Amino acid sequence: MTVATAVDDQGLARKVAWLCRAESYPDAAEIVSIETHMSWVFLTDGHAYKLKKPVRHDYLDFSTIAAREHFCREEVRLNSALAPGVYLGVVPLTRNAHGELELGGSGAAVDWLVRMRRLDRQRMLDRLIRARAPLEAPMRGVIERLVQFYRQGQTAAMGPGAYLQRCAEGLRLNRRLLLDPILDLPKDAIAAVHDGLLAWQRQAPEHLAARAGRILEGHGDLRPEHICLETPPVIYDRLEFNRDFRIIDPWEEISYLAMECERLDAGHLAALIVELYGATSGDRAPAALCHYYMGVRACVRARLAALHVLDRPRQLWPRWLGEAREYLQIAERHRQACQD
């Protein structure tokens, strides 16, 4: 497993400290800062500003100012379809003649931020699930928006053989990364779930082969925390840093969303999402295929959770490794279901 490389060319800590100050913004009484794996988000009264970390992984490269500007612009472009009116543009972080930082100043750009309309955190789908709010009606709006998005999306169809190979290679890579000794995750469980999903592919290749012509450029990270149940609903944070991760079967994205709802103890909502998407799109999928995709995505989420140990203090490792184990348990349930 490759450790992320940090390239702090202009002093990330100094930028973050400055961006945490309310006086750095034209509309802020106070600032809420949120650190994610790849960025910092700063919430003002009405807006959100996202600063990408200067990091380099095998699958992304934010190591230069030019790269961060490019991916900020890509993020705004890609999110216009599912989150209209939310992504407001890209703002330079500049340094003036006195060496002071300014947001959108006329000096040289030392970094770039995505500027967004601030969404109501209480309307996020994951929070509403935890609050046991009634969600059947608003989820119909979410599914309708997704169906329209997929119908208008850029297709990336591939041959059945190529798609089967892509799916198998993804599982093998995921298994190898999770088996890294530094993670100390249950090796037998990792092998069993990945081998079981690969076995299902070999035993019922017609299910995946039938999907090869429907592959398109989707959202890439369709989780409850990326859905805000405004009217109409907003689906945001479309993955910008690697197009390959957006090339996907719509049923895999729908299954991913359903799996994440199930993880939040909302199995009824997971079932509703699957039913609504099939009925609204007219594209029905076998139950075994949905379980396979849920298992695959749970395996991927296990790996992403485990990756956090590579750039977090050791005292935080139990949280992320515990999350990885939880996802592996979910993956095993769906592995069993698709093979039953």
C-alpha positions as MATLAB code, in Angstrom:
seq = 'MTVATAVDDQGLARKVAWLCRAESYPDAAEIVSIETHMSWVFLTDGHAYKLKKPVRHDYLDFSTIAAREHFCREEVRLNSALAPGVYLGVVPLTRNAHGELELGGSGAAVDWLVRMRRLDRQRMLDRLIRARAPLEAPMRGVIERLVQFYRQGQTAAMGPGAYLQRCAEGLRLNRRLLLDPILDLPKDAIAAVHDGLLAWQRQAPEHLAARAGRILEGHGDLRPEHICLETPPVIYDRLEFNRDFRIIDPWEEISYLAMECERLDAGHLAALIVELYGATSGDRAPAALCHYYMGVRACVRARLAALHVLDRPRQLWPRWLGEAREYLQIAERHRQACQD';
ca = [
       0.000    0.000    0.000;
       1.413    3.347   -1.047;
       1.679    6.092    1.561;
       0.344    9.471    0.476;
       3.004   12.041   -0.279;
       2.397   15.512    1.134;
       3.872   18.423   -0.832;
       3.431   21.474    1.373;
       4.802   23.931   -1.153;
       3.253   27.099    0.295;
       2.652   26.087    3.868;
      -0.683   24.288    4.223;
      -0.828   24.895    7.970;
      -0.461   28.669    7.471;
      -3.208   28.704    4.844;
      -5.568   26.697    7.036;
      -4.924   28.953   10.024;
      -5.700   32.036    7.934;
      -8.819   30.487    6.407;
     -10.110   29.627    9.894;
     -10.371   33.354   10.704;
     -13.761   35.003   10.161;
     -12.119   38.255    9.052;
     -10.659   36.457    6.032;
     -14.127   36.365    4.403;
     -16.587   39.060    3.325;
     -19.644   37.364    4.875;
     -18.515   35.515    8.000;
     -19.356   36.050   11.660;
     -17.699   32.757   12.541;
     -16.024   29.861   10.736;
     -16.587   26.128   11.037;
     -13.659   24.140    9.637;
     -13.888   20.487    8.615;
     -10.925   18.340    7.656;
     -11.456   15.441    5.249;
      -9.017   12.923    3.808;
      -8.172   15.144    0.832;
      -9.337   18.654    1.695;
     -10.261   21.312    4.215;
     -13.750   22.838    4.128;
     -14.475   26.220    5.718;
     -18.111   27.126    6.397;
     -19.158   30.761    6.642;
     -22.680   31.990    7.331;
     -23.818   31.367    3.755;
     -21.006   29.704    1.881;
     -18.542   26.816    1.926;
     -14.961   27.065    0.683;
     -13.013   23.903   -0.115;
      -9.206   23.835   -0.138;
      -7.605   20.719   -1.601;
      -4.635   19.334    0.308;
      -1.298   19.264   -1.544;
      -1.067   15.464   -1.577;
      -0.184   12.799   -4.092;
      -1.567    9.248   -4.167;
      -1.456    6.537   -6.800;
      -4.942    7.601   -7.876;
      -4.742   11.417   -7.612;
      -2.230   14.227   -7.737;
      -2.946   17.532   -5.975;
       0.758   18.232   -5.463;
       1.010   21.470   -7.474;
      -0.937   24.730   -7.428;
      -1.752   24.239  -11.120;
      -3.167   20.765  -10.434;
      -5.304   22.022   -7.571;
      -6.682   24.831   -9.730;
      -7.500   22.331  -12.485;
      -9.346   19.967  -10.153;
     -11.186   22.833   -8.446;
     -12.500   23.841  -11.866;
     -13.334   20.225  -12.677;
     -15.270   19.917   -9.435;
     -17.397   22.940  -10.303;
     -17.985   21.710  -13.871;
     -18.868   18.152  -12.943;
     -21.310   19.069  -10.193;
     -23.424   21.438  -12.263;
     -25.855   18.709  -13.374;
     -26.791   17.188  -10.018;
     -26.234   20.264   -7.834;
     -27.286   23.284   -9.916;
     -26.795   26.595   -8.160;
     -24.623   25.101   -5.420;
     -21.140   25.295   -6.940;
     -20.537   29.006   -7.441;
     -17.044   29.013   -8.885;
     -13.342   28.937   -8.111;
     -11.595   31.573   -5.979;
      -7.831   32.167   -5.804;
      -6.041   32.461   -2.493;
      -3.546   35.216   -3.209;
      -0.606   36.916   -1.551;
      -0.340   40.708   -1.793;
       2.743   42.904   -2.031;
       3.047   42.921    1.780;
       3.127   39.111    1.934;
      -0.405   38.894    3.354;
      -2.968   36.333    2.224;
      -6.184   37.513    0.564;
      -9.217   35.644   -0.743;
      -9.705   36.587   -4.381;
      -7.113   39.341   -4.305;
      -5.108   40.700   -7.225;
      -1.774   39.248   -6.102;
      -0.148   36.004   -7.140;
      -2.258   32.904   -6.531;
      -0.767   30.593   -3.896;
      -3.754   28.213   -3.964;
      -7.340   27.804   -5.139;
     -10.659   27.102   -3.456;
     -14.050   25.900   -4.623;
     -16.800   28.279   -3.485;
     -20.239   26.795   -2.805;
     -23.584   27.801   -1.434;
     -23.729   26.433    2.098;
     -26.185   23.553    2.365;
     -28.286   22.823    5.423;
     -26.489   20.016    7.273;
     -29.733   19.037    8.972;
     -31.203   18.160    5.564;
     -28.421   15.711    4.671;
     -29.733   12.228    4.017;
     -27.439   10.535    6.534;
     -28.620   12.861    9.311;
     -32.266   12.377    8.400;
     -31.799    8.612    8.444;
     -30.330    8.804   11.938;
     -33.228   11.046   12.997;
     -35.704    8.421   11.685;
     -37.364   11.029    9.475;
     -39.958    9.886    6.881;
     -38.023    9.619    3.608;
     -40.141    7.797    1.040;
     -41.448   10.937   -0.692;
     -38.140   12.858   -0.864;
     -36.284    9.738   -2.052;
     -38.579    9.605   -5.066;
     -37.221   13.008   -6.029;
     -33.644   11.812   -5.577;
     -34.186    8.760   -7.766;
     -35.961   10.793  -10.449;
     -33.022   13.207  -10.591;
     -30.547   10.318  -10.828;
     -32.526    8.607  -13.586;
     -32.563   11.837  -15.602;
     -28.831   12.307  -14.971;
     -27.995    8.794  -16.164;
     -30.172    9.153  -19.268;
     -28.386   12.351  -20.236;
     -24.933   11.116  -19.204;
     -21.906   10.389  -21.311;
     -21.807    6.688  -22.143;
     -18.648    4.634  -21.746;
     -19.891    1.245  -22.897;
     -17.359   -1.565  -23.160;
     -17.376   -5.142  -24.339;
     -18.610   -7.864  -21.968;
     -15.170   -9.434  -21.691;
     -13.523   -6.118  -20.908;
     -16.106   -5.333  -18.231;
     -15.741   -8.735  -16.584;
     -11.967   -8.287  -16.547;
     -12.269   -4.784  -15.077;
     -14.501   -6.046  -12.262;
     -12.176   -8.958  -11.471;
      -9.038   -6.802  -11.497;
     -10.677   -4.305   -9.149;
     -11.471   -7.025   -6.624;
      -7.981   -8.523   -6.815;
      -6.355   -5.134   -6.283;
      -8.653   -4.349   -3.361;
      -7.872   -7.693   -1.711;
      -4.131   -7.158   -2.109;
      -4.248   -3.687   -0.551;
      -6.376   -4.820    2.389;
      -3.954   -7.661    3.104;
      -1.109   -5.199    3.760;
       0.414   -6.368    7.098;
       0.475   -2.810    8.490;
      -3.337   -2.856    8.639;
      -3.575   -6.042   10.712;
      -7.044   -6.817    9.341;
      -8.532  -10.348    9.408;
      -6.799  -12.048    6.488;
      -9.175  -15.015    6.283;
     -12.215  -12.738    6.123;
     -10.623  -10.547    3.433;
      -9.725  -13.567    1.304;
     -13.117  -15.233    1.780;
     -15.235  -12.251    0.746;
     -13.107  -11.262   -2.247;
     -12.716  -14.850   -3.457;
     -16.460  -15.394   -3.015;
     -17.341  -12.348   -5.119;
     -14.863  -13.451   -7.793;
     -16.403  -16.928   -7.738;
     -19.869  -15.445   -8.301;
     -18.493  -13.605  -11.337;
     -17.189  -16.861  -12.789;
     -20.351  -18.799  -11.988;
     -22.817  -16.234  -13.367;
     -20.888  -14.089  -15.875;
     -24.050  -13.342  -17.834;
     -25.249  -10.895  -15.166;
     -22.211   -8.629  -15.463;
     -21.864   -9.180  -19.207;
     -25.399   -7.862  -19.671;
     -24.399   -4.582  -17.975;
     -21.382   -3.857  -20.208;
     -23.388   -1.793  -22.685;
     -24.844    0.413  -19.936;
     -21.594    1.695  -18.420;
     -21.438    5.482  -18.248;
     -19.800    8.423  -16.489;
     -21.660    8.611  -13.202;
     -21.305   10.361   -9.859;
     -18.486    8.203   -8.503;
     -19.198    8.537   -4.764;
     -22.952    8.272   -4.240;
     -23.401    8.179   -0.460;
     -26.139    9.517    1.860;
     -23.862   12.300    3.128;
     -23.648   13.641   -0.445;
     -27.418   14.059   -0.776;
     -29.205   17.110    0.632;
     -32.989   16.805    0.711;
     -33.853   20.321   -0.307;
     -36.637   20.853   -2.846;
     -35.537   19.828   -5.413;
     -32.893   17.496   -3.926;
     -29.206   18.273   -4.331;
     -26.692   15.506   -5.062;
     -23.213   16.952   -4.673;
     -19.520   16.083   -4.265;
     -19.321   14.244   -7.580;
     -15.878   12.707   -7.756;
     -13.556   14.936   -9.800;
     -10.004   13.719   -9.325;
     -10.048   10.510  -11.386;
     -12.428    9.913  -14.287;
     -11.893    6.149  -14.146;
     -13.667    6.106  -10.770;
     -16.739    7.721  -12.377;
     -16.974    5.081  -15.128;
     -19.616    2.837  -13.646;
     -22.806    0.849  -14.098;
     -25.720    2.952  -12.757;
     -26.875   -0.118  -10.838;
     -23.532   -0.205   -9.039;
     -24.061    3.388   -7.869;
     -27.630    2.670   -6.798;
     -26.480   -0.469   -4.961;
     -23.707    1.554   -3.306;
     -26.223    4.114   -2.026;
     -28.487    1.318   -0.795;
     -25.596   -0.409    0.992;
     -24.639    2.805    2.786;
     -28.250    3.298    3.902;
     -28.278   -0.280    5.178;
     -25.109    0.473    7.152;
     -27.024    3.302    8.851;
     -29.628    0.735    9.962;
     -32.088    1.757    7.268;
     -32.574   -1.521    5.439;
     -36.138   -0.510    4.534;
     -34.777    2.573    2.767;
     -32.146    0.499    0.961;
     -34.886   -1.775   -0.388;
     -36.980    1.251   -1.376;
     -34.064    2.787   -3.313;
     -33.557   -0.410   -5.299;
     -37.271   -0.732   -6.044;
     -37.711    2.937   -6.966;
     -34.743    2.958   -9.310;
     -35.908   -0.162  -11.149;
     -39.468    1.135  -11.470;
     -38.507    4.692  -12.477;
     -35.741    3.812  -14.922;
     -37.326    0.697  -16.380;
     -33.911   -0.930  -15.946;
     -34.472   -3.917  -13.667;
     -31.497   -5.796  -12.212;
     -31.384   -9.298  -10.720;
     -31.203   -9.320   -6.923;
     -27.945  -11.307   -7.099;
     -26.307   -8.527   -9.144;
     -27.345   -5.887   -6.583;
     -25.906   -7.984   -3.755;
     -22.693   -8.456   -5.738;
     -22.354   -4.695   -6.279;
     -23.121   -4.008   -2.601;
     -20.421   -6.484   -1.612;
     -17.918   -4.929   -3.998;
     -18.595   -1.394   -2.782;
     -18.393   -2.470    0.863;
     -14.967   -3.988    0.116;
     -13.846   -0.722   -1.485;
     -15.119    1.271    1.498;
     -13.200   -1.064    3.807;
     -10.019   -0.255    1.904;
     -10.659    3.492    1.926;
     -11.288    3.433    5.676;
      -8.075    1.461    6.231;
      -6.091    3.932    4.120;
      -6.619    6.558    6.807;
      -4.092    4.842    9.057;
      -1.333    5.861    6.642;
      -1.695    9.583    7.360;
      -3.302    9.695   10.796;
      -1.754    9.490   14.299;
      -1.642    5.959   15.662;
      -4.170    6.780   18.393;
      -6.786    7.266   15.659;
      -6.103    3.926   13.971;
      -8.680    1.914   15.961;
     -11.520    4.073   14.640;
     -10.587    3.587   10.990;
      -9.672   -0.080   11.289;
     -12.932   -0.691   13.151;
     -14.794    0.927   10.267;
     -12.890   -1.258    7.793;
     -13.917   -4.393    9.726;
     -17.533   -3.240    9.755;
     -17.531   -2.844    5.982;
     -15.956   -6.269    5.564;
     -18.814   -7.761    7.594;
     -21.332   -5.993    5.353;
     -19.497   -7.254    2.282;
     -19.619  -10.815    3.586;
     -23.390  -10.636    4.106;
     -23.885   -9.560    0.503;
     -21.369  -12.097   -0.765;
     -23.474  -14.818    0.858;
     -26.698  -13.317   -0.509;
     -25.485  -13.161   -4.103;
     -24.319  -16.795   -3.943;
     -27.480  -18.162   -2.310;
];
